[in-house]
Amino acid sequence: MTRFEVTTGIAAPPRRVFDLSLEVEVHTASMAGSGERVIGGVTSGRMALGDTVTWEARHFGLRWRMTSRISAWEPPGYFVDEQVEGPFERWHHAHHFEPDGNGGTVMRDVIDFAAPLGPLGRIAERTVLDWYMPRLIRLRNDHLRGAA
């Protein structure tokens, strides 16, 4: 299993960043490079506690689908999305939003994930996913910073 954190400063209040982070359209726009789109569950607007969404995207030349659920929710400071069905053995993404003391937000993403297939999955994590997944989160956060 891999765990990583990405911290991003955003010049907008925590509530604004929290809300934008749950917007389906903001998420799909942030992942335009992989052709991500919604194919099930909440298809537009802001997600909330208990909501599920199924994403489809292309990574490594392959089409992937992942259904995730908002499993924890404490606005405007925290929410969690977890994979219900998809390519990972485990996917747990905690989103934290804290005031930076200057009217902005320190956003901290904490991701725990595990690739499937036991030892082969661990090799994939170390050789590819350990650098690829943080890069995707940073791209998403850069887009979110601009949207805020």
Accessible surface in RSA format (square Angstrom, percent):
REM  Atomic radii and reference values for relative SASA: ProtOr
REM  Chains: A
REM  Algorithm: Lee & Richards
REM  Probe-radius: 1.40
REM  Slices: 20
REM RES _ NUM      All-atoms   Total-Side   Main-Chain    Non-polar    All polar
REM                ABS   REL    ABS   REL    ABS   REL    ABS   REL    ABS   REL
RES MET A   1   134.02  69.4  80.44  53.2  53.58 127.6  79.43  67.5  54.59  72.3
RES THR A   2    20.29  14.4  16.23  16.5   4.05   9.7  15.38  20.7   4.90   7.4
RES ARG A   3   146.10  61.3 118.03  60.2  28.07  66.8  48.80  66.7  97.30  59.0
RES PHE A   4    26.41  13.2  19.64  12.2   6.78  17.6  26.41  16.0   0.00   0.0
RES GLU A   5    81.94  47.0  56.44  42.7  25.50  60.7  21.38  41.4  60.56  49.4
RES VAL A   6     8.80   5.8   5.32   4.8   3.48   8.4   8.80   7.6   0.00   0.0
RES THR A   7    88.81  63.2  58.14  58.9  30.67  73.1  42.85  57.6  45.96  69.5
RES THR A   8     8.47   6.0   5.35   5.4   3.12   7.4   5.04   6.8   3.42   5.2
RES GLY A   9    46.62  57.5   0.00   N/A  46.62  57.5  30.38  83.4  16.25  36.4
RES ILE A  10     4.77   2.7   0.77   0.6   4.01   9.7   2.62   1.9   2.15   5.8
RES ALA A  11   103.41  95.1  67.29 103.9  36.11  82.1  74.40 104.8  29.00  76.8
RES ALA A  12     5.77   5.3   2.70   4.2   3.07   7.0   5.77   8.1   0.00   0.0
RES PRO A  13    73.90  53.9  73.90  67.4   0.00   0.0  73.90  61.0   0.00   0.0
RES PRO A  14    22.40  16.3  22.40  20.4   0.00   0.0  22.40  18.5   0.00   0.0
RES ARG A  15   113.43  47.6 112.07  57.1   1.36   3.2  54.65  74.7  58.78  35.6
RES ARG A  16   111.36  46.8 104.64  53.3   6.72  16.0  38.93  53.2  72.43  43.9
RES VAL A  17     0.00   0.0   0.00   0.0   0.00   0.0   0.00   0.0   0.00   0.0
RES PHE A  18     0.21   0.1   0.21   0.1   0.00   0.0   0.21   0.1   0.00   0.0
RES ASP A  19    23.46  16.4  23.46  23.4   0.00   0.0   5.91  13.9  17.55  17.5
RES LEU A  20    19.32  10.8  19.06  13.6   0.26   0.7  19.09  13.4   0.23   0.6
RES SER A  21     3.45   2.9   0.00   0.0   3.45   7.9   0.00   0.0   3.45   4.8
RES LEU A  22     0.00   0.0   0.00   0.0   0.00   0.0   0.00   0.0   0.00   0.0
RES GLU A  23    32.63  18.7  32.47  24.6   0.16   0.4   8.09  15.6  24.55  20.0
RES VAL A  24     1.94   1.3   1.94   1.8   0.00   0.0   1.94   1.7   0.00   0.0
RES GLU A  25    86.23  49.5  82.37  62.3   3.86   9.2  66.46 128.5  19.77  16.1
RES VAL A  26    23.74  15.6  21.90  19.8   1.84   4.4  23.71  20.6   0.03   0.1
RES HIS A  27    32.07  17.5  31.80  22.1   0.27   0.7  24.54  25.3   7.53   8.8
RES THR A  28    30.49  21.7  27.35  27.7   3.14   7.5  13.94  18.7  16.55  25.0
RES ALA A  29    50.40  46.3  32.37  50.0  18.04  41.0  40.99  57.7   9.42  25.0
RES SER A  30    14.31  12.1   0.59   0.8  13.73  31.6   1.52   3.2  12.79  17.9
RES MET A  31    13.95   7.2  10.89   7.2   3.06   7.3   5.24   4.5   8.71  11.5
RES ALA A  32    70.79  65.1  50.85  78.5  19.94  45.4  55.26  77.8  15.52  41.1
RES GLY A  33    89.47 110.3   0.00   N/A  89.47 110.3  47.17 129.4  42.30  94.7
RES SER A  34    15.78  13.3   7.47  10.0   8.31  19.1  13.63  29.0   2.15   3.0
RES GLY A  35    50.51  62.3   0.00   N/A  50.51  62.3  36.18  99.3  14.33  32.1
RES GLU A  36    24.24  13.9  13.48  10.2  10.76  25.6   0.68   1.3  23.56  19.2
RES ARG A  37   123.54  51.9 122.33  62.4   1.21   2.9  50.24  68.7  73.30  44.4
RES VAL A  38    28.83  19.0   6.97   6.3  21.85  52.7   6.97   6.1  21.85  59.3
RES ILE A  39    57.84  32.9  20.42  15.2  37.42  90.2  27.93  20.1  29.91  81.2
RES GLY A  40    20.46  25.2   0.00   N/A  20.46  25.2  20.46  56.2   0.00   0.0
RES GLY A  41    53.42  65.9   0.00   N/A  53.42  65.9  23.03  63.2  30.38  68.0
RES VAL A  42    36.18  23.8  29.34  26.6   6.84  16.5  35.68  31.0   0.50   1.4
RES THR A  43    85.33  60.7  68.35  69.3  16.98  40.5  39.14  52.6  46.19  69.8
RES SER A  44    68.63  58.0  56.09  74.9  12.54  28.9  22.72  48.4  45.91  64.3
RES GLY A  45    28.76  35.5   0.00   N/A  28.76  35.5  28.08  77.0   0.69   1.5
RES ARG A  46   121.47  51.0  95.55  48.7  25.92  61.7  21.85  29.9  99.62  60.4
RES MET A  47    13.40   6.9  13.06   8.6   0.34   0.8  11.72  10.0   1.68   2.2
RES ALA A  48    40.98  37.7  40.98  63.2   0.00   0.0  40.98  57.7   0.00   0.0
RES LEU A  49   102.11  56.9  81.67  58.4  20.44  51.4  81.67  57.4  20.44  55.0
RES GLY A  50    43.18  53.2   0.00   N/A  43.18  53.2  26.88  73.8  16.30  36.5
RES ASP A  51    41.96  29.4  37.46  37.3   4.50  10.6   4.01   9.4  37.96  37.9
RES THR A  52    38.25  27.2  34.37  34.8   3.88   9.2  10.20  13.7  28.05  42.4
RES VAL A  53     1.38   0.9   1.22   1.1   0.16   0.4   1.38   1.2   0.00   0.0
RES THR A  54    25.31  18.0  25.31  25.7   0.00   0.0  12.87  17.3  12.44  18.8
RES TRP A  55    21.67   8.7  21.00  10.2   0.68   1.6  14.49   7.7   7.18  11.7
RES GLU A  56     3.34   1.9   3.00   2.3   0.34   0.8   1.90   3.7   1.45   1.2
RES ALA A  57     9.50   8.7   5.71   8.8   3.80   8.6   9.23  13.0   0.27   0.7
RES ARG A  58   111.98  47.0 104.16  53.1   7.82  18.6  48.77  66.7  63.21  38.3
RES HIS A  59    26.92  14.7  24.13  16.8   2.79   7.1  18.19  18.8   8.73  10.2
RES PHE A  60   104.80  52.4  63.64  39.4  41.16 107.1  79.33  48.1  25.46  72.9
RES GLY A  61    55.99  69.0   0.00   N/A  55.99  69.0  31.44  86.3  24.54  55.0
RES LEU A  62   102.83  57.3 101.63  72.7   1.21   3.0 102.83  72.2   0.00   0.0
RES ARG A  63   138.09  58.0 110.05  56.1  28.04  66.8  35.41  48.4 102.68  62.2
RES TRP A  64    91.08  36.6  86.82  42.0   4.25  10.0  89.32  47.6   1.76   2.9
RES ARG A  65   140.15  58.8 129.01  65.8  11.14  26.5  40.44  55.3  99.71  60.4
RES MET A  66    34.78  18.0  33.44  22.1   1.34   3.2  31.24  26.6   3.54   4.7
RES THR A  67    27.66  19.7  27.31  27.7   0.35   0.8  15.90  21.4  11.76  17.8
RES SER A  68     6.79   5.7   5.97   8.0   0.82   1.9   0.21   0.5   6.58   9.2
RES ARG A  69    98.50  41.4  98.01  50.0   0.50   1.2  22.88  31.3  75.62  45.8
RES ILE A  70     5.09   2.9   4.83   3.6   0.26   0.6   4.83   3.5   0.26   0.7
RES SER A  71    47.59  40.2  18.93  25.3  28.65  66.0  21.12  45.0  26.47  37.1
RES ALA A  72    31.53  29.0  26.54  41.0   4.99  11.4  31.53  44.4   0.00   0.0
RES TRP A  73    68.59  27.5  49.16  23.8  19.43  45.6  32.42  17.3  36.17  58.7
RES GLU A  74   116.57  66.9 111.14  84.1   5.44  12.9  36.90  71.4  79.67  65.0
RES PRO A  75    51.93  37.8  27.18  24.8  24.75  90.0  27.18  22.4  24.75 153.8
RES PRO A  76    55.68  40.6  55.68  50.8   0.00   0.0  55.68  46.0   0.00   0.0
RES GLY A  77    28.34  35.0   0.00   N/A  28.34  35.0  22.53  61.8   5.81  13.0
RES TYR A  78    57.95  27.1  57.95  33.0   0.00   0.0  32.80  24.7  25.14  31.0
RES PHE A  79     3.61   1.8   3.61   2.2   0.00   0.0   3.61   2.2   0.00   0.0
RES VAL A  80     2.51   1.6   2.51   2.3   0.00   0.0   2.51   2.2   0.00   0.0
RES ASP A  81    19.73  13.8  19.73  19.6   0.00   0.0   7.51  17.7  12.21  12.2
RES GLU A  82    53.46  30.7  53.46  40.4   0.00   0.0  10.47  20.2  43.00  35.1
RES GLN A  83    34.44  19.3  11.55   8.4  22.89  54.5   0.49   1.0  33.95  25.8
RES VAL A  84    75.84  49.9  43.23  39.1  32.61  78.6  47.83  41.6  28.01  76.0
RES GLU A  85   126.53  72.6 121.52  91.9   5.00  11.9  39.11  75.6  87.42  71.4
RES GLY A  86    35.44  43.7   0.00   N/A  35.44  43.7  10.40  28.5  25.03  56.1
RES PRO A  87    32.99  24.0  15.64  14.3  17.35  63.1  28.60  23.6   4.39  27.3
RES PHE A  88    30.72  15.4  22.72  14.1   8.00  20.8  22.99  13.9   7.73  22.1
RES GLU A  89   125.64  72.1  98.07  74.2  27.57  65.6  32.53  62.9  93.11  76.0
RES ARG A  90    93.37  39.2  88.33  45.0   5.04  12.0  37.20  50.8  56.17  34.0
RES TRP A  91    17.80   7.1  13.31   6.4   4.48  10.5  12.11   6.5   5.69   9.2
RES HIS A  92    39.33  21.5  39.33  27.3   0.00   0.0  21.90  22.6  17.43  20.3
RES HIS A  93     8.47   4.6   8.47   5.9   0.00   0.0   2.90   3.0   5.57   6.5
RES ALA A  94     6.54   6.0   6.54  10.1   0.00   0.0   6.54   9.2   0.00   0.0
RES HIS A  95     4.97   2.7   4.97   3.5   0.00   0.0   4.86   5.0   0.11   0.1
RES HIS A  96    36.64  20.0  36.64  25.5   0.00   0.0  20.65  21.3  15.98  18.6
RES PHE A  97     5.78   2.9   0.00   0.0   5.78  15.0   0.00   0.0   5.78  16.6
RES GLU A  98    87.30  50.1  87.13  65.9   0.17   0.4  28.45  55.0  58.85  48.0
RES PRO A  99   103.19  75.2  84.71  77.2  18.48  67.2  84.71  69.9  18.48 114.8
RES ASP A 100    59.09  41.4  32.34  32.2  26.75  63.3  15.89  37.4  43.20  43.1
RES GLY A 101    71.97  88.8   0.00   N/A  71.97  88.8  41.29 113.3  30.68  68.7
RES ASN A 102   136.85  94.4  98.99  95.7  37.86  91.2  32.99  79.4 103.86 100.4
RES GLY A 103    59.28  73.1   0.00   N/A  59.28  73.1  43.24 118.7  16.04  35.9
RES GLY A 104     3.58   4.4   0.00   N/A   3.58   4.4   2.41   6.6   1.17   2.6
RES THR A 105     0.16   0.1   0.00   0.0   0.16   0.4   0.00   0.0   0.16   0.2
RES VAL A 106    52.55  34.6  51.80  46.9   0.75   1.8  51.80  45.0   0.75   2.0
RES MET A 107     0.03   0.0   0.03   0.0   0.00   0.0   0.00   0.0   0.03   0.0
RES ARG A 108    72.23  30.3  72.23  36.8   0.00   0.0  22.02  30.1  50.21  30.4
RES ASP A 109     0.00   0.0   0.00   0.0   0.00   0.0   0.00   0.0   0.00   0.0
RES VAL A 110     9.42   6.2   9.34   8.5   0.08   0.2   9.34   8.1   0.08   0.2
RES ILE A 111     0.00   0.0   0.00   0.0   0.00   0.0   0.00   0.0   0.00   0.0
RES ASP A 112    19.08  13.4  19.08  19.0   0.00   0.0   2.55   6.0  16.54  16.5
RES PHE A 113     0.00   0.0   0.00   0.0   0.00   0.0   0.00   0.0   0.00   0.0
RES ALA A 114    15.18  14.0  15.18  23.4   0.00   0.0  15.18  21.4   0.00   0.0
RES ALA A 115    11.68  10.7   3.42   5.3   8.26  18.8   3.42   4.8   8.26  21.9
RES PRO A 116    50.07  36.5  49.21  44.9   0.87   3.1  49.69  41.0   0.38   2.4
RES LEU A 117   133.54  74.4 109.66  78.5  23.88  60.0 121.96  85.7  11.58  31.2
RES GLY A 118    35.29  43.5   0.00   N/A  35.29  43.5  25.31  69.5   9.98  22.3
RES PRO A 119    91.86  66.9  89.81  81.9   2.05   7.5  91.09  75.2   0.76   4.7
RES LEU A 120   121.50  67.7 116.67  83.5   4.84  12.2 116.94  82.1   4.56  12.3
RES GLY A 121     3.15   3.9   0.00   N/A   3.15   3.9   3.15   8.7   0.00   0.0
RES ARG A 122   109.40  45.9 108.71  55.4   0.69   1.6  32.68  44.7  76.72  46.5
RES ILE A 123    89.65  51.0  89.13  66.4   0.52   1.3  89.65  64.6   0.00   0.0
RES ALA A 124    38.03  35.0  34.16  52.7   3.86   8.8  37.80  53.2   0.23   0.6
RES GLU A 125     6.81   3.9   6.81   5.1   0.00   0.0   0.90   1.7   5.91   4.8
RES ARG A 126   160.07  67.2 137.58  70.1  22.49  53.5  62.06  84.8  98.00  59.4
RES THR A 127    85.57  60.9  64.07  65.0  21.50  51.2  62.83  84.4  22.74  34.4
RES VAL A 128    50.43  33.2  50.43  45.7   0.00   0.0  50.43  43.8   0.00   0.0
RES LEU A 129    22.85  12.7  22.85  16.3   0.00   0.0  22.85  16.0   0.00   0.0
RES ASP A 130    55.87  39.1  42.80  42.6  13.07  30.9  21.71  51.1  34.16  34.1
RES TRP A 131   143.13  57.4 133.40  64.6   9.73  22.8 130.96  69.8  12.16  19.7
RES TYR A 132    26.96  12.6  26.96  15.3   0.00   0.0  14.81  11.1  12.15  15.0
RES MET A 133    17.21   8.9  17.21  11.4   0.00   0.0  12.74  10.8   4.46   5.9
RES PRO A 134    12.89   9.4  12.89  11.8   0.00   0.0  12.89  10.6   0.00   0.0
RES ARG A 135   111.05  46.6 109.52  55.8   1.52   3.6  38.27  52.3  72.78  44.1
RES LEU A 136    20.75  11.6  20.51  14.7   0.24   0.6  20.60  14.5   0.15   0.4
RES ILE A 137    12.86   7.3  12.86   9.6   0.00   0.0  12.86   9.3   0.00   0.0
RES ARG A 138   125.96  52.9 124.85  63.6   1.11   2.6  51.59  70.5  74.37  45.1
RES LEU A 139    81.84  45.6  77.56  55.5   4.28  10.8  77.60  54.5   4.25  11.4
RES ARG A 140    13.51   5.7  13.49   6.9   0.02   0.0   7.37  10.1   6.13   3.7
RES ASN A 141     1.11   0.8   1.11   1.1   0.00   0.0   1.02   2.5   0.09   0.1
RES ASP A 142    77.59  54.4  67.39  67.1  10.20  24.1  23.68  55.7  53.91  53.8
RES HIS A 143    67.77  37.0  58.06  40.4   9.71  24.8  42.34  43.6  25.43  29.6
RES LEU A 144     0.99   0.5   0.99   0.7   0.00   0.0   0.99   0.7   0.00   0.0
RES ARG A 145   106.07  44.5  96.81  49.3   9.26  22.0  45.91  62.7  60.16  36.5
RES GLY A 146    67.18  82.8   0.00   N/A  67.18  82.8  39.18 107.5  27.99  62.7
RES ALA A 147    39.30  36.1  12.09  18.7  27.21  61.9  24.48  34.5  14.82  39.3
RES ALA A 148    35.88  33.0   0.57   0.9  35.30  80.3  13.80  19.4  22.08  58.5
END  Absolute sums over single chains surface
CHAIN  1 A     7419.4       5670.0       1749.4       4213.8       3205.6
END  Absolute sums over all chains
TOTAL          7419.4       5670.0       1749.4       4213.8       3205.6
